[in-house]
Amino acid sequence: MTSRFFHFAIVVLLAPFLAQAQTNTPQSESGNFAAARRAAEIGTGKWWINLTDDARDKFIEHYTKAMEHVMSDLETECSQGMRSLLAGGKPRSGVDEVDIMSNMTLCKIGSSFDFGFGTHKELREGVDAFYKDSTNLTVPIEVALPRVRDALAIKHPRVTGGIG
């Protein structure tokens, strides 16, 4: 689902360039190069720093909402899987260790979509700070956001009840 969100976002962001390319007379090579460069920068720090504050806020809001959906779906699947594998806290008869480990891995992966550390403002400010370092300008936003989230998780630790 996450990759579909990013594919959709890229298509939406590229649509104006495609429409312009179809309606304009042929561009010079330097114009084509500039358009190609802009398209390559979409989703990176170079793209991020050129967004308005409102656009950054909206992106963070939509991104975290999408991650909450993914996490919720995976947590539900994890919980249902554990219930089906265990009876009275012990593995059911005929359940292989690999089934339990596979489900535990699903539970762990689900938690990697948790962006509920801090506030949207803190997350956005963290991304802004991440991209202020010019060496990070080519890092895709889908890599930057988990790094910022991990830093916020250290800043705002939570007590969890275990797997799932």
Buried (B, 14 or more C-beta within 10 A) or exposed (E): EEEEBBEEBEEEBBEEBEEEEEEEEEEEEEEEEEBEEBBEBBBBBBBBBEEEEEEBBEBBEEBBEBBBBBBEEBBEBBBEBBEEBBEEEEBEEEBEEEBBEEBBEBBEEBBBBBBBBBEBEBBBBBBBEBBEEEEBBEBBBBEBBBBBBEBBBEEEEEEEEEBB
